[in-house]
Amino acid sequence: MEGVNRLASMSGEEWLRYVVERTLSVWGSGRGGRVRRASDEPWPQKWFGIIPMGLRLWWRGRRRRKTRAPGT
């Protein structure tokens, strides 16, 4: 809460200076300061766990094992 009280007591010019300094520090850091994950997991797996992936693998395998009548 201390930061909020400090911002509330700033004058307009001080606040503008603070915002500009913060913006330039973020822009100045560039992409080097940010850490990116290797890859995002698919949303069904993220929301429902491993079950959707297991069902998909089972369904694909089931379709591949389906026997077809000769001549079709």
N, CA, C and O atoms as a Tripos MOL2 file, in Angstrom:
@<TRIPOS>MOLECULE
protein
  288   287    72     0     0
PROTEIN
NO_CHARGES

@<TRIPOS>ATOM
      1 N           0.8100   -1.1970    0.0000 N.3       1 MET1
      2 CA          0.0000    0.0000    0.0000 C.3       1 MET1
      3 C           0.8520    1.2600    0.0000 C.2       1 MET1
      4 O           0.3750    2.3390   -0.3500 O.2       1 MET1
      5 N           2.0990    1.1220    0.3890 N.am      2 GLU2
      6 CA          2.9550    2.3010    0.4560 C.3       2 GLU2
      7 C           3.1220    2.9340   -0.9190 C.2       2 GLU2
      8 O           3.1180    4.1590   -1.0400 O.2       2 GLU2
      9 N           3.2700    2.1060   -1.9620 N.am      3 GLY3
     10 CA          3.4270    2.6260   -3.3150 C.3       3 GLY3
     11 C           2.1910    3.3650   -3.7960 C.2       3 GLY3
     12 O           2.2920    4.3720   -4.4970 O.2       3 GLY3
     13 N           1.0250    2.8610   -3.4160 N.am      4 VAL4
     14 CA         -0.2280    3.5040   -3.8170 C.3       4 VAL4
     15 C          -0.3430    4.8650   -3.1500 C.2       4 VAL4
     16 O          -0.7400    5.8370   -3.7940 O.2       4 VAL4
     17 N          -0.0050    4.9490   -1.8770 N.am      5 ASN5
     18 CA         -0.0660    6.2310   -1.1730 C.3       5 ASN5
     19 C           0.9210    7.2170   -1.7740 C.2       5 ASN5
     20 O           0.6370    8.4110   -1.8760 O.2       5 ASN5
     21 N           2.0940    6.7060   -2.1740 N.am      6 ARG6
     22 CA          3.0940    7.5850   -2.7740 C.3       6 ARG6
     23 C           2.5880    8.1360   -4.1030 C.2       6 ARG6
     24 O           2.7620    9.3210   -4.3890 O.2       6 ARG6
     25 N           1.9620    7.2840   -4.9150 N.am      7 LEU7
     26 CA          1.4320    7.7480   -6.1980 C.3       7 LEU7
     27 C           0.2900    8.7410   -6.0030 C.2       7 LEU7
     28 O           0.1470    9.6840   -6.7810 O.2       7 LEU7
     29 N          -0.5140    8.5370   -4.9790 N.am      8 ALA8
     30 CA         -1.6480    9.4290   -4.7320 C.3       8 ALA8
     31 C          -1.1830   10.8180   -4.3090 C.2       8 ALA8
     32 O          -1.8620   11.8080   -4.5820 O.2       8 ALA8
     33 N          -0.0330   10.8990   -3.6460 N.am      9 SER9
     34 CA          0.4390   12.1940   -3.1640 C.3       9 SER9
     35 C           1.3030   12.9250   -4.1870 C.2       9 SER9
     36 O           1.7550   14.0370   -3.9140 O.2       9 SER9
     37 N           1.5470   12.3310   -5.3580 N.am     10 MET10
     38 CA          2.3840   12.9710   -6.3880 C.3      10 MET10
     39 C           1.6070   14.0590   -7.1160 C.2      10 MET10
     40 O           0.3870   13.9920   -7.2640 O.2      10 MET10
     41 N           2.3440   15.0500   -7.5600 N.am     11 SER11
     42 CA          1.7240   16.0540   -8.4190 C.3      11 SER11
     43 C           1.6620   15.4830   -9.8350 C.2      11 SER11
     44 O           2.2270   14.4250  -10.1080 O.2      11 SER11
     45 N           0.9910   16.1690  -10.7080 N.am     12 GLY12
     46 CA          0.8510   15.6920  -12.0820 C.3      12 GLY12
     47 C           2.1860   15.5460  -12.7910 C.2      12 GLY12
     48 O           2.4070   14.5820  -13.5250 O.2      12 GLY12
     49 N           3.0690   16.4990  -12.5710 N.am     13 GLU13
     50 CA          4.3780   16.4570  -13.2290 C.3      13 GLU13
     51 C           5.2300   15.3030  -12.6950 C.2      13 GLU13
     52 O           5.9010   14.6150  -13.4640 O.2      13 GLU13
     53 N           5.2010   15.0950  -11.3780 N.am     14 GLU14
     54 CA          5.9500   13.9800  -10.7890 C.3      14 GLU14
     55 C           5.4140   12.6460  -11.2880 C.2      14 GLU14
     56 O           6.1890   11.7390  -11.5920 O.2      14 GLU14
     57 N           4.0770   12.5200  -11.3750 N.am     15 TRP15
     58 CA          3.4650   11.2830  -11.8440 C.3      15 TRP15
     59 C           3.8630   10.9970  -13.2870 C.2      15 TRP15
     60 O           4.1930    9.8630  -13.6320 O.2      15 TRP15
     61 N           3.8320   12.0380  -14.1370 N.am     16 LEU16
     62 CA          4.2120   11.8750  -15.5340 C.3      16 LEU16
     63 C           5.6680   11.4360  -15.6470 C.2      16 LEU16
     64 O           5.9890   10.5550  -16.4450 O.2      16 LEU16
     65 N           6.5420   12.0380  -14.8640 N.am     17 ARG17
     66 CA          7.9530   11.6630  -14.8730 C.3      17 ARG17
     67 C           8.1120   10.1950  -14.4560 C.2      17 ARG17
     68 O           8.8900    9.4570  -15.0600 O.2      17 ARG17
     69 N           7.3750    9.7790  -13.4270 N.am     18 TYR18
     70 CA          7.4210    8.3920  -12.9550 C.3      18 TYR18
     71 C           6.9670    7.4210  -14.0480 C.2      18 TYR18
     72 O           7.6170    6.4040  -14.2860 O.2      18 TYR18
     73 N           5.8560    7.7350  -14.7060 N.am     19 VAL19
     74 CA          5.3220    6.8630  -15.7580 C.3      19 VAL19
     75 C           6.3040    6.7660  -16.9210 C.2      19 VAL19
     76 O           6.5290    5.6750  -17.4450 O.2      19 VAL19
     77 N           6.8910    7.8840  -17.3310 N.am     20 VAL20
     78 CA          7.8530    7.8800  -18.4370 C.3      20 VAL20
     79 C           9.0830    7.0590  -18.0680 C.2      20 VAL20
     80 O           9.5700    6.2810  -18.8880 O.2      20 VAL20
     81 N           9.5940    7.2180  -16.8470 N.am     21 GLU21
     82 CA         10.7600    6.4410  -16.4210 C.3      21 GLU21
     83 C          10.4600    4.9490  -16.4180 C.2      21 GLU21
     84 O          11.2790    4.1490  -16.8710 O.2      21 GLU21
     85 N           9.2970    4.5730  -15.9120 N.am     22 ARG22
     86 CA          8.9220    3.1530  -15.8830 C.3      22 ARG22
     87 C           8.7740    2.6040  -17.3010 C.2      22 ARG22
     88 O           9.2300    1.4970  -17.5890 O.2      22 ARG22
     89 N           8.1440    3.3650  -18.1770 N.am     23 THR23
     90 CA          7.9490    2.9240  -19.5550 C.3      23 THR23
     91 C           9.2820    2.7490  -20.2580 C.2      23 THR23
     92 O           9.5010    1.7410  -20.9310 O.2      23 THR23
     93 N          10.1690    3.7110  -20.1120 N.am     24 LEU24
     94 CA         11.4720    3.6190  -20.7690 C.3      24 LEU24
     95 C          12.3160    2.4880  -20.1960 C.2      24 LEU24
     96 O          13.0840    1.8630  -20.9260 O.2      24 LEU24
     97 N          12.1860    2.2190  -18.9090 N.am     25 SER25
     98 CA         12.9560    1.1130  -18.3350 C.3      25 SER25
     99 C          12.4650   -0.2250  -18.8810 C.2      25 SER25
    100 O          13.2660   -1.1340  -19.0990 O.2      25 SER25
    101 N          11.1610   -0.3560  -19.1040 N.am     26 VAL26
    102 CA         10.6280   -1.5960  -19.6700 C.3      26 VAL26
    103 C          11.0380   -1.7180  -21.1320 C.2      26 VAL26
    104 O          11.4830   -2.7830  -21.5590 O.2      26 VAL26
    105 N          10.8980   -0.6500  -21.8990 N.am     27 TRP27
    106 CA         11.2720   -0.6830  -23.3130 C.3      27 TRP27
    107 C          12.7670   -0.8580  -23.4820 C.2      27 TRP27
    108 O          13.2170   -1.5310  -24.4090 O.2      27 TRP27
    109 N          13.5390   -0.2540  -22.5900 N.am     28 GLY28
    110 CA         14.9920   -0.3300  -22.6840 C.3      28 GLY28
    111 C          15.5350   -1.7110  -22.3840 C.2      28 GLY28
    112 O          16.6050   -2.0770  -22.8720 O.2      28 GLY28
    113 N          14.8070   -2.4870  -21.5840 N.am     29 SER29
    114 CA         15.2950   -3.8250  -21.2420 C.3      29 SER29
    115 C          15.2260   -4.7560  -22.4480 C.2      29 SER29
    116 O          15.9810   -5.7250  -22.5220 O.2      29 SER29
    117 N          14.3340   -4.4760  -23.3910 N.am     30 GLY30
    118 CA         14.2100   -5.2880  -24.5920 C.3      30 GLY30
    119 C          13.7330   -6.6940  -24.2830 C.2      30 GLY30
    120 O          13.2150   -6.9700  -23.2000 O.2      30 GLY30
    121 N          13.9170   -7.5760  -25.2510 N.am     31 ARG31
    122 CA         13.4620   -8.9500  -25.0830 C.3      31 ARG31
    123 C          14.4340   -9.7860  -24.2620 C.2      31 ARG31
    124 O          14.0850  -10.8750  -23.8040 O.2      31 ARG31
    125 N          15.6410   -9.2880  -24.0740 N.am     32 GLY32
    126 CA         16.6350  -10.0460  -23.3290 C.3      32 GLY32
    127 C          16.2260  -10.2970  -21.8860 C.2      32 GLY32
    128 O          16.6230  -11.3060  -21.3020 O.2      32 GLY32
    129 N          15.4540   -9.4140  -21.3080 N.am     33 GLY33
    130 CA         15.0470   -9.5620  -19.9240 C.3      33 GLY33
    131 C          13.8720  -10.4940  -19.7290 C.2      33 GLY33
    132 O          13.5950  -10.9220  -18.6080 O.2      33 GLY33
    133 N          13.1860  -10.8100  -20.7980 N.am     34 ARG34
    134 CA         11.9930  -11.6440  -20.6840 C.3      34 ARG34
    135 C          12.3570  -13.1060  -20.9020 C.2      34 ARG34
    136 O          13.1780  -13.4370  -21.7580 O.2      34 ARG34
    137 N          11.7450  -13.9540  -20.1290 N.am     35 VAL35
    138 CA         11.9680  -15.3910  -20.2700 C.3      35 VAL35
    139 C          10.7300  -15.9790  -20.9130 C.2      35 VAL35
    140 O           9.6150  -15.7660  -20.4360 O.2      35 VAL35
    141 N          10.9200  -16.7150  -21.9890 N.am     36 ARG36
    142 CA          9.8010  -17.3200  -22.6890 C.3      36 ARG36
    143 C           9.8370  -18.8250  -22.4890 C.2      36 ARG36
    144 O          10.9010  -19.4440  -22.5290 O.2      36 ARG36
    145 N           8.6780  -19.4000  -22.2760 N.am     37 ARG37
    146 CA          8.6070  -20.8480  -22.1250 C.3      37 ARG37
    147 C           8.9110  -21.4990  -23.4560 C.2      37 ARG37
    148 O           8.7100  -20.9000  -24.5130 O.2      37 ARG37
    149 N           9.3940  -22.7220  -23.4040 N.am     38 ALA38
    150 CA          9.7660  -23.4400  -24.6200 C.3      38 ALA38
    151 C           8.5530  -23.5790  -25.5400 C.2      38 ALA38
    152 O           8.6420  -23.2650  -26.7270 O.2      38 ALA38
    153 N           7.4400  -24.0360  -25.0160 N.am     39 SER39
    154 CA          6.2200  -24.1270  -25.8140 C.3      39 SER39
    155 C           5.0310  -24.2280  -24.8700 C.2      39 SER39
    156 O           5.1410  -24.7250  -23.7490 O.2      39 SER39
    157 N           3.9110  -23.7530  -25.3450 N.am     40 ASP40
    158 CA          2.6990  -23.8450  -24.5430 C.3      40 ASP40
    159 C           2.0650  -25.2050  -24.7630 C.2      40 ASP40
    160 O           2.1420  -25.7740  -25.8510 O.2      40 ASP40
    161 N           1.4360  -25.7180  -23.7130 N.am     41 GLU41
    162 CA          0.7450  -26.9870  -23.8630 C.3      41 GLU41
    163 C          -0.6130  -26.7310  -24.5160 C.2      41 GLU41
    164 O          -1.1570  -25.6350  -24.3830 O.2      41 GLU41
    165 N          -1.1680  -27.7150  -25.2140 N.am     42 PRO42
    166 CA         -2.4740  -27.5370  -25.8530 C.3      42 PRO42
    167 C          -3.5530  -27.2260  -24.8070 C.2      42 PRO42
    168 O          -3.4870  -27.7050  -23.6750 O.2      42 PRO42
    169 N          -4.5450  -26.4190  -25.2010 N.am     43 TRP43
    170 CA         -5.5470  -25.9870  -24.2270 C.3      43 TRP43
    171 C          -6.3540  -27.1290  -23.6390 C.2      43 TRP43
    172 O          -6.6800  -27.0550  -22.4540 O.2      43 TRP43
    173 N          -6.7120  -28.2120  -24.3910 N.am     44 PRO44
    174 CA         -7.4620  -29.2900  -23.7180 C.3      44 PRO44
    175 C          -6.6470  -29.9340  -22.5980 C.2      44 PRO44
    176 O          -7.1860  -30.2800  -21.5470 O.2      44 PRO44
    177 N          -5.3490  -30.0890  -22.8320 N.am     45 GLN45
    178 CA         -4.5000  -30.6770  -21.8030 C.3      45 GLN45
    179 C          -4.3620  -29.7280  -20.6180 C.2      45 GLN45
    180 O          -4.3240  -30.1650  -19.4670 O.2      45 GLN45
    181 N          -4.2870  -28.4440  -20.8980 N.am     46 LYS46
    182 CA         -4.1530  -27.4560  -19.8260 C.3      46 LYS46
    183 C          -5.4070  -27.4330  -18.9570 C.2      46 LYS46
    184 O          -5.3170  -27.3440  -17.7330 O.2      46 LYS46
    185 N          -6.5770  -27.5120  -19.5910 N.am     47 TRP47
    186 CA         -7.8230  -27.3860  -18.8530 C.3      47 TRP47
    187 C          -8.3010  -28.6970  -18.2450 C.2      47 TRP47
    188 O          -8.9050  -28.6900  -17.1720 O.2      47 TRP47
    189 N          -8.0450  -29.8240  -18.9080 N.am     48 PHE48
    190 CA         -8.6220  -31.0930  -18.4640 C.3      48 PHE48
    191 C          -7.5840  -32.1590  -18.1510 C.2      48 PHE48
    192 O          -7.9500  -33.2910  -17.8360 O.2      48 PHE48
    193 N          -6.3080  -31.8300  -18.2280 N.am     49 GLY49
    194 CA         -5.2710  -32.8020  -17.8930 C.3      49 GLY49
    195 C          -4.9460  -33.7160  -19.0620 C.2      49 GLY49
    196 O          -5.0840  -33.3300  -20.2230 O.2      49 GLY49
    197 N          -4.5180  -34.9140  -18.7530 N.am     50 ILE50
    198 CA         -4.0250  -35.8530  -19.7540 C.3      50 ILE50
    199 C          -5.1570  -36.6650  -20.3980 C.2      50 ILE50
    200 O          -4.9330  -37.3370  -21.4050 O.2      50 ILE50
    201 N          -6.3540  -36.6120  -19.8360 N.am     51 ILE51
    202 CA         -7.4700  -37.4270  -20.3240 C.3      51 ILE51
    203 C          -7.8110  -37.1440  -21.7880 C.2      51 ILE51
    204 O          -7.9630  -38.1060  -22.5400 O.2      51 ILE51
    205 N          -7.9410  -35.8970  -22.2480 N.am     52 PRO52
    206 CA         -8.2610  -35.6770  -23.6650 C.3      52 PRO52
    207 C          -7.2180  -36.2600  -24.6150 C.2      52 PRO52
    208 O          -7.5620  -36.7850  -25.6740 O.2      52 PRO52
    209 N          -5.9360  -36.1660  -24.2330 N.am     53 MET53
    210 CA         -4.9040  -36.7250  -25.0950 C.3      53 MET53
    211 C          -5.0330  -38.2450  -25.1570 C.2      53 MET53
    212 O          -4.8880  -38.8290  -26.2310 O.2      53 MET53
    213 N          -5.3000  -38.8900  -24.0350 N.am     54 GLY54
    214 CA         -5.4790  -40.3410  -24.0170 C.3      54 GLY54
    215 C          -6.6660  -40.7740  -24.8570 C.2      54 GLY54
    216 O          -6.5920  -41.7640  -25.5840 O.2      54 GLY54
    217 N          -7.7650  -40.0310  -24.7550 N.am     55 LEU55
    218 CA         -8.9450  -40.3540  -25.5680 C.3      55 LEU55
    219 C          -8.6630  -40.1910  -27.0540 C.2      55 LEU55
    220 O          -9.1050  -41.0010  -27.8680 O.2      55 LEU55
    221 N          -7.9290  -39.1460  -27.4020 N.am     56 ARG56
    222 CA         -7.6010  -38.9290  -28.8080 C.3      56 ARG56
    223 C          -6.7230  -40.0570  -29.3410 C.2      56 ARG56
    224 O          -6.9590  -40.5460  -30.4460 O.2      56 ARG56
    225 N          -5.7240  -40.4760  -28.5830 N.am     57 LEU57
    226 CA         -4.8650  -41.5790  -29.0200 C.3      57 LEU57
    227 C          -5.6620  -42.8700  -29.1610 C.2      57 LEU57
    228 O          -5.4820  -43.6170  -30.1220 O.2      57 LEU57
    229 N          -6.5410  -43.1270  -28.2000 N.am     58 TRP58
    230 CA         -7.3600  -44.3310  -28.2630 C.3      58 TRP58
    231 C          -8.2660  -44.2970  -29.4980 C.2      58 TRP58
    232 O          -8.4040  -45.3050  -30.1910 O.2      58 TRP58
    233 N          -8.8800  -43.1490  -29.7750 N.am     59 TRP59
    234 CA         -9.8040  -43.0300  -30.9010 C.3      59 TRP59
    235 C          -9.0770  -43.2250  -32.2260 C.2      59 TRP59
    236 O          -9.5870  -43.9040  -33.1170 O.2      59 TRP59
    237 N          -7.8910  -42.6370  -32.3630 N.am     60 ARG60
    238 CA         -7.1170  -42.8090  -33.5960 C.3      60 ARG60
    239 C          -6.7360  -44.2700  -33.7940 C.2      60 ARG60
    240 O          -6.8470  -44.7990  -34.9000 O.2      60 ARG60
    241 N          -6.2900  -44.9190  -32.7320 N.am     61 GLY61
    242 CA         -5.9180  -46.3330  -32.8310 C.3      61 GLY61
    243 C          -7.1080  -47.2000  -33.1740 C.2      61 GLY61
    244 O          -6.9700  -48.1750  -33.9130 O.2      61 GLY61
    245 N          -8.2650  -46.8670  -32.6550 N.am     62 ARG62
    246 CA         -9.4840  -47.6190  -32.9290 C.3      62 ARG62
    247 C          -9.8490  -47.5160  -34.4040 C.2      62 ARG62
    248 O         -10.2460  -48.5050  -35.0200 O.2      62 ARG62
    249 N          -9.7170  -46.3250  -34.9680 N.am     63 ARG63
    250 CA        -10.0470  -46.1430  -36.3840 C.3      63 ARG63
    251 C          -9.0690  -46.8930  -37.2710 C.2      63 ARG63
    252 O          -9.4680  -47.4340  -38.3030 O.2      63 ARG63
    253 N          -7.8040  -46.9380  -36.8950 N.am     64 ARG64
    254 CA         -6.8020  -47.6190  -37.7120 C.3      64 ARG64
    255 C          -6.9750  -49.1300  -37.6750 C.2      64 ARG64
    256 O          -6.6660  -49.8060  -38.6560 O.2      64 ARG64
    257 N          -7.4560  -49.6670  -36.5760 N.am     65 ARG65
    258 CA         -7.6150  -51.1130  -36.4450 C.3      65 ARG65
    259 C          -8.9230  -51.6160  -37.0420 C.2      65 ARG65
    260 O          -9.1460  -52.8250  -37.1120 O.2      65 ARG65
    261 N          -9.7740  -50.7170  -37.4660 N.am     66 LYS66
    262 CA        -11.0610  -51.1090  -38.0270 C.3      66 LYS66
    263 C         -10.8430  -51.9840  -39.2550 C.2      66 LYS66
    264 O         -10.0490  -51.6450  -40.1320 O.2      66 LYS66
    265 N         -11.5430  -53.0990  -39.3140 N.am     67 THR67
    266 CA        -11.4280  -53.9760  -40.4830 C.3      67 THR67
    267 C         -12.3800  -53.4900  -41.5620 C.2      67 THR67
    268 O         -13.4810  -53.0130  -41.2870 O.2      67 THR67
    269 N         -11.9370  -53.6230  -42.7520 N.am     68 ARG68
    270 CA        -12.7540  -53.1920  -43.8810 C.3      68 ARG68
    271 C         -13.1500  -54.4250  -44.6950 C.2      68 ARG68
    272 O         -12.3830  -55.3780  -44.8320 O.2      68 ARG68
    273 N         -14.3330  -54.3740  -45.2130 N.am     69 ALA69
    274 CA        -14.8110  -55.4780  -46.0390 C.3      69 ALA69
    275 C         -14.0520  -55.4690  -47.3560 C.2      69 ALA69
    276 O         -13.7850  -54.3990  -47.9020 O.2      69 ALA69
    277 N         -13.7000  -56.6310  -47.8730 N.am     70 PRO70
    278 CA        -12.9870  -56.6730  -49.1560 C.3      70 PRO70
    279 C         -13.8310  -56.0440  -50.2670 C.2      70 PRO70
    280 O         -15.0430  -56.2440  -50.3400 O.2      70 PRO70
    281 N         -13.1630  -55.2890  -51.1180 N.am     71 GLY71
    282 CA        -13.8360  -54.6920  -52.2610 C.3      71 GLY71
    283 C         -14.4790  -53.3510  -51.9690 C.2      71 GLY71
    284 O         -15.1440  -52.8070  -52.8510 O.2      71 GLY71
    285 N         -14.3200  -52.7900  -50.7870 N.am     72 THR72
    286 CA        -14.9190  -51.4750  -50.5160 C.3      72 THR72
    287 C         -13.8830  -50.4040  -50.4930 C.2      72 THR72
    288 O         -14.2070  -49.2360  -50.2800 O.2      72 THR72
@<TRIPOS>BOND
     1     1     2 1
     2     2     3 1
     3     3     4 2
     4     3     5 am
     5     5     6 1
     6     6     7 1
     7     7     8 2
     8     7     9 am
     9     9    10 1
    10    10    11 1
    11    11    12 2
    12    11    13 am
    13    13    14 1
    14    14    15 1
    15    15    16 2
    16    15    17 am
    17    17    18 1
    18    18    19 1
    19    19    20 2
    20    19    21 am
    21    21    22 1
    22    22    23 1
    23    23    24 2
    24    23    25 am
    25    25    26 1
    26    26    27 1
    27    27    28 2
    28    27    29 am
    29    29    30 1
    30    30    31 1
    31    31    32 2
    32    31    33 am
    33    33    34 1
    34    34    35 1
    35    35    36 2
    36    35    37 am
    37    37    38 1
    38    38    39 1
    39    39    40 2
    40    39    41 am
    41    41    42 1
    42    42    43 1
    43    43    44 2
    44    43    45 am
    45    45    46 1
    46    46    47 1
    47    47    48 2
    48    47    49 am
    49    49    50 1
    50    50    51 1
    51    51    52 2
    52    51    53 am
    53    53    54 1
    54    54    55 1
    55    55    56 2
    56    55    57 am
    57    57    58 1
    58    58    59 1
    59    59    60 2
    60    59    61 am
    61    61    62 1
    62    62    63 1
    63    63    64 2
    64    63    65 am
    65    65    66 1
    66    66    67 1
    67    67    68 2
    68    67    69 am
    69    69    70 1
    70    70    71 1
    71    71    72 2
    72    71    73 am
    73    73    74 1
    74    74    75 1
    75    75    76 2
    76    75    77 am
    77    77    78 1
    78    78    79 1
    79    79    80 2
    80    79    81 am
    81    81    82 1
    82    82    83 1
    83    83    84 2
    84    83    85 am
    85    85    86 1
    86    86    87 1
    87    87    88 2
    88    87    89 am
    89    89    90 1
    90    90    91 1
    91    91    92 2
    92    91    93 am
    93    93    94 1
    94    94    95 1
    95    95    96 2
    96    95    97 am
    97    97    98 1
    98    98    99 1
    99    99   100 2
   100    99   101 am
   101   101   102 1
   102   102   103 1
   103   103   104 2
   104   103   105 am
   105   105   106 1
   106   106   107 1
   107   107   108 2
   108   107   109 am
   109   109   110 1
   110   110   111 1
   111   111   112 2
   112   111   113 am
   113   113   114 1
   114   114   115 1
   115   115   116 2
   116   115   117 am
   117   117   118 1
   118   118   119 1
   119   119   120 2
   120   119   121 am
   121   121   122 1
   122   122   123 1
   123   123   124 2
   124   123   125 am
   125   125   126 1
   126   126   127 1
   127   127   128 2
   128   127   129 am
   129   129   130 1
   130   130   131 1
   131   131   132 2
   132   131   133 am
   133   133   134 1
   134   134   135 1
   135   135   136 2
   136   135   137 am
   137   137   138 1
   138   138   139 1
   139   139   140 2
   140   139   141 am
   141   141   142 1
   142   142   143 1
   143   143   144 2
   144   143   145 am
   145   145   146 1
   146   146   147 1
   147   147   148 2
   148   147   149 am
   149   149   150 1
   150   150   151 1
   151   151   152 2
   152   151   153 am
   153   153   154 1
   154   154   155 1
   155   155   156 2
   156   155   157 am
   157   157   158 1
   158   158   159 1
   159   159   160 2
   160   159   161 am
   161   161   162 1
   162   162   163 1
   163   163   164 2
   164   163   165 am
   165   165   166 1
   166   166   167 1
   167   167   168 2
   168   167   169 am
   169   169   170 1
   170   170   171 1
   171   171   172 2
   172   171   173 am
   173   173   174 1
   174   174   175 1
   175   175   176 2
   176   175   177 am
   177   177   178 1
   178   178   179 1
   179   179   180 2
   180   179   181 am
   181   181   182 1
   182   182   183 1
   183   183   184 2
   184   183   185 am
   185   185   186 1
   186   186   187 1
   187   187   188 2
   188   187   189 am
   189   189   190 1
   190   190   191 1
   191   191   192 2
   192   191   193 am
   193   193   194 1
   194   194   195 1
   195   195   196 2
   196   195   197 am
   197   197   198 1
   198   198   199 1
   199   199   200 2
   200   199   201 am
   201   201   202 1
   202   202   203 1
   203   203   204 2
   204   203   205 am
   205   205   206 1
   206   206   207 1
   207   207   208 2
   208   207   209 am
   209   209   210 1
   210   210   211 1
   211   211   212 2
   212   211   213 am
   213   213   214 1
   214   214   215 1
   215   215   216 2
   216   215   217 am
   217   217   218 1
   218   218   219 1
   219   219   220 2
   220   219   221 am
   221   221   222 1
   222   222   223 1
   223   223   224 2
   224   223   225 am
   225   225   226 1
   226   226   227 1
   227   227   228 2
   228   227   229 am
   229   229   230 1
   230   230   231 1
   231   231   232 2
   232   231   233 am
   233   233   234 1
   234   234   235 1
   235   235   236 2
   236   235   237 am
   237   237   238 1
   238   238   239 1
   239   239   240 2
   240   239   241 am
   241   241   242 1
   242   242   243 1
   243   243   244 2
   244   243   245 am
   245   245   246 1
   246   246   247 1
   247   247   248 2
   248   247   249 am
   249   249   250 1
   250   250   251 1
   251   251   252 2
   252   251   253 am
   253   253   254 1
   254   254   255 1
   255   255   256 2
   256   255   257 am
   257   257   258 1
   258   258   259 1
   259   259   260 2
   260   259   261 am
   261   261   262 1
   262   262   263 1
   263   263   264 2
   264   263   265 am
   265   265   266 1
   266   266   267 1
   267   267   268 2
   268   267   269 am
   269   269   270 1
   270   270   271 1
   271   271   272 2
   272   271   273 am
   273   273   274 1
   274   274   275 1
   275   275   276 2
   276   275   277 am
   277   277   278 1
   278   278   279 1
   279   279   280 2
   280   279   281 am
   281   281   282 1
   282   282   283 1
   283   283   284 2
   284   283   285 am
   285   285   286 1
   286   286   287 1
   287   287   288 2
@<TRIPOS>SUBSTRUCTURE
     1 MET1         2 RESIDUE 1 A MET
     2 GLU2         6 RESIDUE 1 A GLU
     3 GLY3        10 RESIDUE 1 A GLY
     4 VAL4        14 RESIDUE 1 A VAL
     5 ASN5        18 RESIDUE 1 A ASN
     6 ARG6        22 RESIDUE 1 A ARG
     7 LEU7        26 RESIDUE 1 A LEU
     8 ALA8        30 RESIDUE 1 A ALA
     9 SER9        34 RESIDUE 1 A SER
    10 MET10       38 RESIDUE 1 A MET
    11 SER11       42 RESIDUE 1 A SER
    12 GLY12       46 RESIDUE 1 A GLY
    13 GLU13       50 RESIDUE 1 A GLU
    14 GLU14       54 RESIDUE 1 A GLU
    15 TRP15       58 RESIDUE 1 A TRP
    16 LEU16       62 RESIDUE 1 A LEU
    17 ARG17       66 RESIDUE 1 A ARG
    18 TYR18       70 RESIDUE 1 A TYR
    19 VAL19       74 RESIDUE 1 A VAL
    20 VAL20       78 RESIDUE 1 A VAL
    21 GLU21       82 RESIDUE 1 A GLU
    22 ARG22       86 RESIDUE 1 A ARG
    23 THR23       90 RESIDUE 1 A THR
    24 LEU24       94 RESIDUE 1 A LEU
    25 SER25       98 RESIDUE 1 A SER
    26 VAL26      102 RESIDUE 1 A VAL
    27 TRP27      106 RESIDUE 1 A TRP
    28 GLY28      110 RESIDUE 1 A GLY
    29 SER29      114 RESIDUE 1 A SER
    30 GLY30      118 RESIDUE 1 A GLY
    31 ARG31      122 RESIDUE 1 A ARG
    32 GLY32      126 RESIDUE 1 A GLY
    33 GLY33      130 RESIDUE 1 A GLY
    34 ARG34      134 RESIDUE 1 A ARG
    35 VAL35      138 RESIDUE 1 A VAL
    36 ARG36      142 RESIDUE 1 A ARG
    37 ARG37      146 RESIDUE 1 A ARG
    38 ALA38      150 RESIDUE 1 A ALA
    39 SER39      154 RESIDUE 1 A SER
    40 ASP40      158 RESIDUE 1 A ASP
    41 GLU41      162 RESIDUE 1 A GLU
    42 PRO42      166 RESIDUE 1 A PRO
    43 TRP43      170 RESIDUE 1 A TRP
    44 PRO44      174 RESIDUE 1 A PRO
    45 GLN45      178 RESIDUE 1 A GLN
    46 LYS46      182 RESIDUE 1 A LYS
    47 TRP47      186 RESIDUE 1 A TRP
    48 PHE48      190 RESIDUE 1 A PHE
    49 GLY49      194 RESIDUE 1 A GLY
    50 ILE50      198 RESIDUE 1 A ILE
    51 ILE51      202 RESIDUE 1 A ILE
    52 PRO52      206 RESIDUE 1 A PRO
    53 MET53      210 RESIDUE 1 A MET
    54 GLY54      214 RESIDUE 1 A GLY
    55 LEU55      218 RESIDUE 1 A LEU
    56 ARG56      222 RESIDUE 1 A ARG
    57 LEU57      226 RESIDUE 1 A LEU
    58 TRP58      230 RESIDUE 1 A TRP
    59 TRP59      234 RESIDUE 1 A TRP
    60 ARG60      238 RESIDUE 1 A ARG
    61 GLY61      242 RESIDUE 1 A GLY
    62 ARG62      246 RESIDUE 1 A ARG
    63 ARG63      250 RESIDUE 1 A ARG
    64 ARG64      254 RESIDUE 1 A ARG
    65 ARG65      258 RESIDUE 1 A ARG
    66 LYS66      262 RESIDUE 1 A LYS
    67 THR67      266 RESIDUE 1 A THR
    68 ARG68      270 RESIDUE 1 A ARG
    69 ALA69      274 RESIDUE 1 A ALA
    70 PRO70      278 RESIDUE 1 A PRO
    71 GLY71      282 RESIDUE 1 A GLY
    72 THR72      286 RESIDUE 1 A THR
